[in-house]
C-alpha cells in the first residue's frame, strides 16, 4: 500500500521559515520523481517543486530562490525547505509520486 505522509506545517510569520517532510512507503521510492504541490483556499492546486531520483530539481517561478526541495533515498523522504515565507505561500502542501498523494500539511503565513 502506497503511503505518503507529510508533516512540518504550521503558523509562521512573514519572512519566517518552515521545513516540510514527506515520508514515503509502499513503492520503490528511489525510482520515482517526487513533487510538492500546494493548494490555497479557492484556488487550483499548483506545482511547487519536483526532484528526480538523482536530485535534479525544478521550481515554480513563484517560489524560486526561496524554497529548496531535497530527498534522501535511504530514508524514503522528500523535504521542502521554505524560507522568506510570504502570506501568499499559505496553502495546504501535498507530496506526490505522480500517482499517489499524501493527506497534506497546512502552512499559514500570517503576522
C-alpha positions in Angstrom: 0.0 0.0 0.0 1.4 3.3 -1.1 1.6 5.9 1.7 2.8 9.5 1.6 2.8 11.2 5.0 3.5 14.9 5.2 4.5 16.9 8.3 6.0 20.1 9.3 3.3 22.6 8.5 2.1 25.3 10.9 1.8 29.0 11.5 4.7 31.2 10.8 5.2 35.0 10.5 6.1 36.6 7.1 9.8 36.2 6.5 10.0 33.1 8.5 10.9 29.5 7.6 9.3 26.1 7.7 10.6 22.7 6.7 8.1 20.2 5.3 8.8 16.5 5.2 7.2 13.6 3.4 7.8 10.0 4.3 7.0 7.5 1.6 6.3 3.8 1.8 4.8 1.0 -0.3 6.7 1.7 -3.5 10.3 1.9 -4.8 10.9 5.5 -3.7 14.3 5.9 -5.4 12.8 5.1 -8.8 10.2 8.0 -8.7 10.2 11.7 -9.4 8.8 13.3 -6.3 7.0 16.6 -6.1 5.4 19.1 -3.8 2.2 20.8 -4.8 0.1 23.3 -2.9 -3.5 24.5 -2.9 -4.7 27.7 -1.4 -8.4 28.1 -0.5 -10.5 28.8 -3.6 -7.5 28.2 -5.9 -6.4 25.4 -8.1 -3.6 23.0 -6.9 -0.3 24.1 -8.3 3.1 22.6 -8.7 5.7 23.9 -6.3 8.8 21.8 -7.0 10.0 18.5 -8.3 13.0 16.4 -7.8 14.2 13.4 -9.8 15.7 10.2 -8.4 19.2 11.6 -8.9 18.4 15.0 -7.4 17.7 17.2 -10.4 15.2 19.9 -9.4 12.6 22.1 -11.0 10.9 25.0 -9.2 7.8 27.1 -9.8 8.7 30.7 -10.6 6.7 31.9 -7.6 9.0 30.2 -5.1 12.3 30.0 -6.9 15.2 31.2 -4.7 13.2 30.8 -1.5 12.3 27.1 -1.4 14.5 24.1 -1.7 13.4 20.6 -2.4 15.6 17.6 -1.5 15.4 13.9 -1.0 17.0 11.1 1.0 16.5 7.9 -0.9 17.9 5.9 2.0 15.2 7.2 4.3 12.4 7.4 1.7 11.9 11.1 2.5 11.4 14.2 0.4 11.8 17.6 2.1 10.8 21.1 1.2 12.7 23.9 3.0 10.7 27.1 2.8 12.4 30.4 3.6 11.4 34.0 3.3 7.8 32.9 3.5 5.0 35.3 2.3 1.3 35.4 3.0 0.7 34.1 -0.5 2.5 30.9 0.4 -0.3 30.0 2.7 -1.8 26.8 1.5 -2.2 23.1 2.0 1.0 21.4 0.8 0.9 17.9 -0.7 3.6 15.4 -1.5 3.1 13.2 -4.6 5.0 10.5 -6.6 2.8 11.3 -9.6 0.3 8.6 -8.8 -0.5 8.9 -5.1 -0.9 11.9 -2.8 -0.4 12.5 0.8 -3.1 14.0 3.1 -1.4 17.4 3.1 0.0 19.7 5.7 -1.3 23.2 6.2 1.0 26.2 6.1 -0.2 29.6 7.3 1.9 32.7 6.9 0.5 35.5 8.9 1.5 38.1 11.5 
